[in-house]
Structure formats: C-alpha cells, structure tokens
Amino acid sequence: MSNFTRILGPCSISDAKVYFGIAKELVKLLGLNGDWYFKGSFDKANRTSIYGGRGTGLEKSLEIFKEVKRRYPGILLTTDVHETWQVEKLVGLIDVIQVPAFLSRQTDLVVECARNFDIVNIKKGQWLGPENVIKSVDKVRNINPDGQVWITDRGSNLGYDKLITDTTIVDQLKAAFDKVILDCTHSTQRSREFYTVQGDPVLAARHMLCAPIYNYDGTFAETHPNPRESPSDGDCMINLRLMGALLKKQDDIIDTIMEVRDEKSHASI
C-alpha cells in the first residue's frame, strides 16, 4: 500500500494545450518522484459510434509525448495501443503500455507489448472473469519473464447496459498480477440509447476513496478541467479542480490502513 499507484489524465489527447495543462496541474499536486503515471490516448479506436472523436492520432501524439517529457523531466507516461505496429513506435516515450479492455485477449497485441515494454497494463474485459483474464499473464511472462504485468479492472458486465465493480476478485487477481488497479471512471459507465454512454463522476470519486480499503494496488481515473468539453467519456470524468482534495482524502485513507496493518503486525508478534 505504501507504493500505491495512480494513473491520471484525460481520456483522449484531442487538444495538446489541454493535455499540457492537465499535466501541469497534476505535477503540482503529485510532483515528479511519486508512483503516478500521466495518461492520455492518442486514438480512441473503441468508440461506441463511428462519429465519435478519436484523438490526434499516433504521429502527432509522438511529438506531444516528447514535449511533455521535455517540459517535465521524470514524468511517467502511459497510453493504450490497438495495433501491433503501433507498439514499437512508443518505445522510449511511454513507460507503461496499456492493452485496452476490448483487446485484452488479443494474443499478438499482448505479446508485442511484452516484447517491447517491461510493464504491461492489461485492462480487464468487462465480460471476463478472473480465471479467464489471468491467462493473459502467461502470454507476457513467456516473452518477458522479468517484466511486470498489471491488471486494471474497469468493471464487469451486469446485464447489457450496466457495469459493476466486483471487489471480491481483488485478492484472486493479486495472486497472478504484479499490480491490481481499479479504473474508477470507466467502471461507472452505463449504455444508453442513440449510441451514447453515460457515467457517474460522484461514484468515480467514491471508487477512488474505496480502492485502498478493498486492497487494490492503485487507481486509474480520468480527469479534465471541463469534462463536458471532453470529446470522450466526459460523463464519468472527475473535474480537475476537485482532484487535489480527492487525492488528499485518498492519502489519508491509505495512511490509516497502513497504521492499522502495522498495529496488527505488532500485535501478532
């Protein structure tokens, strides 16, 4: 719990100025030495509608990644990939590569990520139980035995239009993965008519605070200075101006849990 990991940032890199602005605020809050990763997607290929905005694309985003590294030396970056040919282009810029939930069983993509990156973060497909998703660990270990494999739980299907967060699977996942992270924002999504997806930022904030209690190793949360202007997932994003207070409360909960664990450890000696 002392190395609690945070993944924070906008959903899509649709505007370089906004991306850099969010990075600036998060660096103010968390510094550059903590266990946190700045997230942004260069292509939202898994959009619900063909008309949905997809971001700046890989080539422009490579320059954006270089610039944010220049402005904030030491910042750790993560992004997701959808095609095997994209993976190698991100080497040297991205610190943790993410496999999207809808591609979490895509062997060629998982293997290519493991071949090029020492930390592979796999988003758990909403339809996968822990027994199924754990098989992806073997795909990474066979290629990079010394690498780390993370799993980020973005909820599980309940019916056709609802996701729930099943906290009973955390320890089972921890037995296989190096880190188990809760996706606090995407796990609140609900499908609606007319190809829209809605979310709940209040529930997302609660997930952030509850994650340490349920023994997750970290949290993933998308944030934006004006979520309504985000081209994707704005309904479930947490407003950037609220993130400082939320992270402080999360720190307090983590500290309390550590104190309880220390007390229990001393009592058992």
PLY file of the C-alpha trace (Angstrom):
ply
format ascii 1.0
element vertex 269
property float x
property float y
property float z
element edge 268
property int vertex1
property int vertex2
end_header
0.00 0.00 0.00
2.96 2.30 0.56
3.66 2.17 -3.21
0.06 2.90 -4.17
-0.01 3.62 -7.91
-2.06 6.33 -9.58
-2.86 6.65 -13.26
-4.37 10.05 -14.05
-5.03 12.16 -17.10
-7.51 12.93 -19.87
-9.26 10.25 -21.85
-8.19 11.41 -25.28
-5.34 13.64 -26.45
-7.65 15.75 -28.56
-6.00 19.09 -27.77
-2.30 19.44 -26.97
-2.86 22.62 -24.95
-5.40 20.89 -22.69
-3.12 17.86 -22.34
-0.17 20.01 -21.25
-2.40 22.00 -18.90
-3.61 18.85 -17.14
-0.02 17.62 -16.86
0.99 20.92 -15.25
-1.75 20.71 -12.60
-1.06 17.06 -11.78
2.67 17.72 -11.44
1.81 20.50 -8.98
-0.28 18.06 -6.96
1.90 14.96 -7.11
5.39 16.11 -8.04
7.67 14.09 -10.29
9.01 11.49 -7.89
5.84 9.66 -6.90
4.39 6.42 -8.20
1.98 8.01 -10.67
1.56 7.93 -14.43
0.16 10.58 -16.75
-2.35 9.01 -19.12
-3.68 10.09 -22.49
-4.94 8.13 -25.51
-3.69 9.06 -28.97
-6.54 7.14 -30.62
-9.89 6.12 -29.14
-10.41 3.27 -31.57
-13.07 1.54 -29.46
-15.67 4.29 -29.75
-19.35 3.38 -29.38
-20.24 5.37 -32.51
-18.34 5.79 -35.77
-18.96 9.54 -35.36
-17.13 9.76 -32.03
-13.91 11.78 -31.82
-10.80 9.65 -31.76
-7.95 12.00 -30.82
-4.87 13.40 -32.50
-3.56 10.12 -33.90
-0.22 8.42 -33.29
2.20 10.59 -35.28
1.10 13.91 -33.76
0.92 12.36 -30.31
4.52 11.13 -30.52
5.60 14.77 -30.71
3.24 15.65 -27.84
4.72 12.86 -25.70
8.23 14.16 -26.43
7.21 17.70 -25.48
5.58 16.75 -22.17
8.73 14.76 -21.29
10.82 17.84 -22.14
8.67 20.15 -20.00
8.53 17.80 -17.03
11.69 15.67 -16.87
10.97 12.50 -14.99
7.22 12.41 -15.70
6.00 8.87 -16.33
3.62 8.33 -19.24
1.12 5.67 -20.20
-1.10 5.21 -23.23
-3.07 2.43 -24.89
-2.44 0.75 -28.23
-4.78 -1.01 -30.64
-2.50 -2.34 -33.38
0.74 -4.33 -33.12
2.60 -1.92 -35.45
1.98 0.97 -33.04
3.83 -0.60 -30.11
7.44 -0.19 -31.21
6.91 3.48 -32.10
6.15 4.23 -28.44
9.36 2.74 -27.04
11.43 5.36 -25.20
8.46 7.68 -24.68
5.90 5.56 -22.85
6.75 3.97 -19.50
3.73 1.68 -19.11
1.93 0.33 -22.17
-1.80 -0.36 -21.82
-3.82 -3.05 -23.60
-7.47 -1.92 -23.98
-10.23 -3.98 -22.39
-11.77 -5.00 -25.71
-8.35 -6.32 -26.81
-7.31 -7.96 -23.54
-7.43 -11.42 -25.14
-5.69 -10.34 -28.36
-2.59 -12.52 -28.20
-0.49 -10.80 -30.87
-1.01 -7.38 -29.27
-0.26 -8.58 -25.74
2.88 -10.39 -26.94
4.14 -7.36 -28.88
3.65 -5.17 -25.82
5.58 -7.65 -23.66
8.37 -7.78 -26.22
8.89 -4.01 -26.12
7.90 -2.92 -22.59
8.86 -4.02 -19.09
5.44 -3.05 -17.67
2.28 -4.12 -19.48
-1.03 -2.93 -18.04
-3.95 -5.02 -19.26
-7.45 -3.61 -18.94
-9.81 -6.40 -17.86
-12.50 -7.04 -20.44
-15.92 -6.40 -18.91
-17.07 -9.89 -19.87
-14.05 -11.72 -18.39
-13.95 -13.39 -15.00
-10.68 -13.59 -13.05
-9.98 -17.16 -14.21
-10.07 -16.05 -17.85
-8.12 -12.82 -17.61
-5.35 -14.43 -15.56
-4.39 -16.43 -18.67
-3.04 -13.20 -20.19
-0.26 -13.22 -17.60
1.28 -16.29 -19.21
1.39 -14.54 -22.57
3.50 -11.76 -21.07
5.70 -13.97 -18.88
6.61 -16.24 -21.79
8.02 -13.27 -23.70
9.40 -11.17 -20.82
9.84 -13.29 -17.67
11.30 -10.38 -15.71
8.64 -7.85 -16.72
5.67 -6.71 -14.71
2.06 -7.46 -15.59
-0.65 -5.17 -14.21
-4.39 -5.61 -14.46
-6.78 -2.67 -14.40
-10.36 -3.59 -13.53
-12.82 -1.37 -15.40
-15.90 -3.17 -14.14
-17.85 -6.30 -15.01
-20.99 -6.63 -17.10
-24.30 -6.80 -15.27
-26.86 -7.37 -17.99
-26.47 -5.47 -21.24
-26.20 -1.88 -20.07
-24.55 -1.76 -16.66
-21.13 -2.28 -15.11
-20.46 -3.21 -11.51
-17.22 -3.26 -9.52
-16.70 -6.72 -8.03
-14.32 -6.21 -5.12
-14.42 -9.92 -4.25
-11.99 -10.72 -7.08
-9.19 -8.38 -5.99
-7.19 -10.90 -3.97
-7.61 -13.54 -6.66
-6.21 -11.15 -9.25
-3.38 -10.09 -6.91
-2.21 -13.71 -6.77
-1.44 -13.56 -10.51
-0.70 -9.90 -11.36
2.04 -7.63 -10.03
-0.49 -4.82 -9.51
-4.29 -4.74 -9.46
-5.66 -1.28 -10.23
-9.25 -0.04 -10.13
-10.45 2.03 -13.08
-12.63 4.40 -11.10
-14.15 6.31 -14.00
-14.87 3.80 -16.79
-16.36 1.36 -14.28
-19.28 3.79 -13.76
-20.36 3.71 -17.41
-23.92 2.87 -18.43
-25.06 2.29 -22.01
-27.93 4.44 -23.23
-29.90 4.79 -26.45
-28.64 6.56 -29.55
-25.13 5.15 -29.21
-24.33 7.11 -26.06
-22.55 6.08 -22.89
-23.13 7.81 -19.58
-21.18 7.72 -16.35
-21.18 9.00 -12.79
-18.27 11.15 -11.52
-19.65 11.03 -7.96
-19.44 7.24 -7.99
-15.99 7.51 -9.61
-14.80 9.66 -6.68
-16.19 7.11 -4.23
-14.30 4.37 -6.07
-11.08 6.36 -5.66
-11.59 6.53 -1.91
-12.72 2.92 -1.53
-9.98 1.31 -3.65
-7.31 1.25 -0.89
-9.84 -0.19 1.54
-10.52 -3.11 -0.80
-6.80 -3.82 -1.23
-6.30 -2.51 -4.76
-2.71 -1.53 -5.55
-3.73 1.68 -7.28
-6.38 3.70 -9.05
-6.95 4.81 -12.62
-9.06 7.95 -13.03
-9.60 10.24 -15.98
-9.73 13.96 -15.27
-10.33 17.13 -17.27
-10.64 20.86 -16.45
-14.06 20.86 -18.12
-15.39 17.31 -18.54
-18.31 18.48 -20.68
-15.83 19.62 -23.32
-14.05 16.28 -23.44
-14.65 14.51 -26.77
-14.99 11.17 -25.00
-16.10 9.84 -21.59
-16.89 13.28 -20.22
-19.84 11.93 -18.23
-17.65 9.82 -15.96
-14.58 12.07 -15.67
-13.63 13.80 -12.43
-13.20 17.56 -12.67
-9.53 18.52 -12.40
-10.21 21.25 -9.82
-11.53 18.57 -7.42
-8.61 16.20 -7.84
-6.36 17.80 -5.22
-8.87 17.39 -2.39
-9.74 13.90 -3.56
-6.12 12.78 -3.64
-5.59 14.22 -0.15
-8.53 12.21 1.18
-7.21 9.13 -0.57
-3.80 9.66 1.06
-5.45 9.92 4.48
-7.26 6.62 3.93
-4.07 4.92 2.76
-2.19 6.20 5.83
-4.93 4.94 8.15
-4.91 1.49 6.57
-1.13 1.32 6.90
-1.40 2.23 10.59
-3.99 -0.50 11.17
-1.82 -3.05 9.37
1.26 -2.05 11.38
-0.70 -2.36 14.61
-2.00 -5.79 13.61
1.54 -6.90 12.67
2.97 -5.80 16.01
0.12 -7.43 17.90
0.80 -10.79 16.22
4.49 -10.85 17.16
0 1
1 2
2 3
3 4
4 5
5 6
6 7
7 8
8 9
9 10
10 11
11 12
12 13
13 14
14 15
15 16
16 17
17 18
18 19
19 20
20 21
21 22
22 23
23 24
24 25
25 26
26 27
27 28
28 29
29 30
30 31
31 32
32 33
33 34
34 35
35 36
36 37
37 38
38 39
39 40
40 41
41 42
42 43
43 44
44 45
45 46
46 47
47 48
48 49
49 50
50 51
51 52
52 53
53 54
54 55
55 56
56 57
57 58
58 59
59 60
60 61
61 62
62 63
63 64
64 65
65 66
66 67
67 68
68 69
69 70
70 71
71 72
72 73
73 74
74 75
75 76
76 77
77 78
78 79
79 80
80 81
81 82
82 83
83 84
84 85
85 86
86 87
87 88
88 89
89 90
90 91
91 92
92 93
93 94
94 95
95 96
96 97
97 98
98 99
99 100
100 101
101 102
102 103
103 104
104 105
105 106
106 107
107 108
108 109
109 110
110 111
111 112
112 113
113 114
114 115
115 116
116 117
117 118
118 119
119 120
120 121
121 122
122 123
123 124
124 125
125 126
126 127
127 128
128 129
129 130
130 131
131 132
132 133
133 134
134 135
135 136
136 137
137 138
138 139
139 140
140 141
141 142
142 143
143 144
144 145
145 146
146 147
147 148
148 149
149 150
150 151
151 152
152 153
153 154
154 155
155 156
156 157
157 158
158 159
159 160
160 161
161 162
162 163
163 164
164 165
165 166
166 167
167 168
168 169
169 170
170 171
171 172
172 173
173 174
174 175
175 176
176 177
177 178
178 179
179 180
180 181
181 182
182 183
183 184
184 185
185 186
186 187
187 188
188 189
189 190
190 191
191 192
192 193
193 194
194 195
195 196
196 197
197 198
198 199
199 200
200 201
201 202
202 203
203 204
204 205
205 206
206 207
207 208
208 209
209 210
210 211
211 212
212 213
213 214
214 215
215 216
216 217
217 218
218 219
219 220
220 221
221 222
222 223
223 224
224 225
225 226
226 227
227 228
228 229
229 230
230 231
231 232
232 233
233 234
234 235
235 236
236 237
237 238
238 239
239 240
240 241
241 242
242 243
243 244
244 245
245 246
246 247
247 248
248 249
249 250
250 251
251 252
252 253
253 254
254 255
255 256
256 257
257 258
258 259
259 260
260 261
261 262
262 263
263 264
264 265
265 266
266 267
267 268
